[in-house]
């Protein structure tokens, strides 16, 4: 009977063990589901939060595109120098009998966006532009050729050059080097 009692007790513990294992499994699965639900509830953004994030990203992209466009426009509006050439003229200014020599290097300023157009036109019309510049210098009085009177000559050269170009591309002209001497 002792063996029988041990057997009976063993049988009684057997059905309880699978039941407790089943409860542990159900409890574990329930805990996992509850944890996942809580994580989903706290971690996944709501529809309003998703809409707000999408709106902020869209605004940021539009601002970045605007900044790129503004920078591109600024680059196009940037003023650059264009070399018009070196000149050396010997002539008699109006109102004098003496010979003078004028040597200078001339540049023009223009917008960055017009550089290609100016390069193309300069190659096509270089001779006409240089001739026009020389005529302005030769038709000037000695007082106008003095260093402190170069503004008038610059305006005449600018007008002459822009008249020869298809469009008035040049904004201004200036002298890199300028020297007048009596021969």
C-alpha positions in Angstrom: 0.0 0.0 0.0 2.8 2.3 0.5 3.6 1.8 -3.1 0.0 2.4 -3.9 0.0 5.6 -1.9 3.1 6.9 -3.6 1.5 6.0 -6.9 -1.7 7.8 -6.0 0.2 10.8 -4.8 2.3 10.8 -8.0 -0.9 10.6 -10.0 -2.4 13.5 -8.1 0.7 15.7 -8.8 0.7 14.8 -12.5 -2.5 16.4 -13.4 -1.6 19.5 -11.4 1.7 20.0 -13.2 0.3 20.3 -16.7 -2.3 22.6 -15.4 0.3 24.9 -13.8 2.4 24.8 -17.0 -0.6 25.8 -19.0 -1.3 28.6 -16.6 2.3 29.8 -16.9 2.2 29.7 -20.7 -1.1 31.6 -20.7 0.3 34.0 -18.2 3.5 34.5 -20.3 1.5 35.0 -23.5 -0.8 37.4 -21.7 2.1 39.4 -20.3 3.7 39.6 -23.8 0.5 40.8 -25.3 0.0 43.4 -22.6 3.6 44.7 -22.9 3.3 44.9 -26.7 0.0 46.7 -26.4 1.5 49.2 -23.9 4.5 49.7 -26.2 2.2 50.2 -29.2 0.1 52.7 -27.2 3.1 54.7 -26.0 5.6 54.4 -28.9 3.4 54.6 -32.1 2.5 58.2 -32.8 -1.1 59.1 -33.2 -2.6 60.3 -36.5 -2.3 64.0 -35.4 1.4 63.5 -34.5 2.0 61.8 -37.9 0.2 64.7 -39.7 2.3 67.2 -37.7 5.6 65.5 -38.6 4.6 65.3 -42.3 3.7 68.9 -42.3 7.0 70.0 -40.6 9.0 67.9 -43.1 7.1 69.4 -46.0 7.8 72.9 -44.7 11.4 72.1 -44.2 11.8 70.8 -47.8 10.0 73.9 -49.2 12.4 76.1 -47.2 15.4 74.2 -48.4 14.3 74.5 -52.0 13.6 78.2 -51.5 17.1 78.7 -50.1 18.6 76.8 -53.1 16.6 78.9 -55.5 17.6 82.1 -53.7 21.2 81.1 -53.8 21.0 80.3 -57.5 19.4 83.7 -58.1 22.1 85.4 -56.1 24.8 83.6 -58.0 23.2 84.7 -61.3 23.0 88.3 -60.0 26.6 88.3 -58.8 28.6 90.9 -60.6 31.8 89.7 -62.2 34.6 91.2 -64.3 35.1 90.6 -68.0 38.5 91.5 -69.6 38.0 93.7 -72.6 41.6 93.9 -73.5 44.8 95.9 -73.5 45.1 99.1 -75.5 47.9 101.4 -76.5 47.2 104.5 -78.6 49.4 107.2 -79.9 47.4 110.3 -81.0 47.0 114.0 -80.8 44.1 115.0 -78.6 41.6 117.5 -79.8 42.9 121.0 -79.3 46.7 120.1 -79.1 49.5 119.7 -81.6 51.5 117.3 -79.4 51.6 113.5 -79.6 50.5 111.5 -76.6 50.5 107.8 -75.8 47.8 106.2 -73.7 48.2 102.7 -72.5 45.5 100.9 -70.5 43.9 97.6 -69.7 40.1 97.7 -69.7 37.6 95.5 -68.0 33.8 95.5 -67.9 31.4 94.3 -65.2 28.4 92.2 -65.8 26.1 89.7 -64.2 27.2 86.1 -63.8 24.2 84.9 -65.8 25.3 87.0 -68.8 28.9 85.7 -68.9 28.3 83.1 -71.6 26.5 85.6 -73.8 29.2 88.2 -73.4 31.9 85.6 -74.2 30.2 84.6 -77.3 29.5 88.2 -78.4 33.0 89.3 -77.5 34.5 86.6 -79.7 32.2 87.6 -82.6 32.6 91.4 -82.2 36.1 91.8 -80.7 37.4 94.0 -83.5 34.4 96.3 -83.5 34.5 96.7 -79.8 38.2 97.5 -79.8 37.7 99.9 -82.7 34.9 101.7 -80.8 37.0 102.0 -77.7 40.0 103.4 -79.6 37.7 105.9 -81.3 36.4 107.1 -77.9 40.0 107.6 -76.7 41.2 109.3 -79.9 38.2 111.7 -79.9 38.8 112.8 -76.3 40.4 116.0 -75.1 43.6 115.9 -73.1 41.8 117.1 -70.0 39.4 114.1 -70.3 42.3 111.7 -70.5 43.8 112.9 -67.2 43.4 110.4 -64.3 40.9 112.5 -62.4 38.6 112.8 -65.5 38.3 109.2 -66.4 34.7 108.9 -65.5 33.5 110.6 -68.6 35.7 108.3 -70.8 34.4 105.3 -68.9 30.8 106.3 -69.6 31.5 106.9 -73.3 33.3 103.5 -73.6 30.4 101.8 -71.8 27.8 103.4 -74.1 29.8 102.5 -77.2 30.3 98.9 -76.1 26.7 98.3 -75.1 25.6 99.8 -78.4 27.7 97.3 -80.3 26.3 94.3 -78.2 22.9 92.8 -78.9 21.8 93.7 -75.4 23.3 96.2 -72.9 25.1 93.5 -70.9 27.9 95.6 -69.5 27.0 97.4 -66.2 30.2 99.4 -66.1 33.7 99.6 -67.4 37.0 100.4 -65.6 40.7 100.7 -66.1 43.0 98.1 -64.5 46.1 100.1 -65.6 46.1 103.5 -67.1 49.0 105.7 -68.2 49.2 108.8 -70.3 52.5 110.2 -71.4 53.7 112.8 -73.9 55.7 111.5 -76.9 
